[in-house]
């Protein structure tokens, strides 16, 4: 629920009200993703959260209708594109600690006990 509200606020402050909503959402997500240097997986997760939040919009704002983005071809194409990019993305993973780093951490731990 908190995630839905967060993403709704984020979209509300970034969509162009002069454009059709699905197109405006795609553009806003792209602008935010680029500005925040999101990886494809983060971009996809936020797009899916937008879709879910708008589908249950009446839960958050009484009198508002649900909006089913999955019925809009440009939105479906965008999610498909993001899904493909996510699958191509090389995961980021922390490098394992070296023996020297482990020894230093153990030594610092002993000093502070």
N, C-alpha and C positions, 0 to 999 in steps of 0.2 A: 504494500500500500504506500509506504513512504517513497519507494522507488518510483512508483507511478506519479505521485505528486511532484517529486523532484523533476522528473522528465517533462511533465506537463508545464511546470513553471519555466523550465529551460526553453521549451519550444515556444511558449507564449511570448517570450521576450526576443525571439529570433526569427519568427516566421514573417514573411512579407504578406500583409493582409490584402494586397492587390492581386495576388495570384491564387489559383485554385489550391485548396488546402493540401492535397497529396503532393503536388508539385512544390508548394512552399515548404512542406515538411522535409522533403528530400533535399532541397536546397539548404535549408537551415541546418539539418544534420551534417551535410557536407561541410558547411562553413565552420560549424562547431568542431567537427572531427579534425579538420585541417588545422584550425587554430590551436587545438589542444593536443595535436599530434597523436591522435588515437590510432591504435593498431586496428586492422580490419575486424578483428573479433570484438573489440570494444564498440566499434561503430555498429556492427550487426546486433550486438546485445542491446544497445540503446534504441536502435530502430525497432526491434521486437518489443521493447518496453513501451515505446510510443504506441505501437499498434495495439498492445494489450490495454494500455491506459485509456485509449480512445474508445475501445470496445465496451468498456465498463464505465464510461464517463458519467452516467447518471448516479453512480455510487458516490462520486465526488462532488458533483454539481447538480443539485435537484433541478429538474425540468429540462436538462440538456439531453438530447438524444444520443444514442450510441453511434459511433462512426466506425464502420468496418472497412479499414484500409485494404484488407485482403480482397475486396471487391474492385479495387482500382488497379488497372493494368500497370501504370507506371510505378506504383508502389511495389507491386508483386515483382516486377522486373528488377527494381532496385534491391529488394531483399535477396533475390536470386543472385544478382551480381555480387552483393556483399558476402553471401554464403560461399560463392566460388573463390573470391579473394581470400576469405578466411581459411579455406582449405589449402590454398597455395602458400599461406603465410608460414614462415619458419618460426616455431615457438621460441620465445625468449626464456632462457633458463639460466639461473645463477651458476657461475663456475664453482666447482667444488673447492673447498678450502685446501690450501697447500699445507704441508706438514709444518712449515715455519709459522703460518698463521694460527694453526691449532696450538702449537707450543707457546706462542706469544699470548694467546687467549687464556690458556691454562695458567701461565705464569702471572698474568694480570689478575686472574681470579684468586690465586693464592695470596697475592699481595693485599687484596681488599677483603680478606676474610678475617 
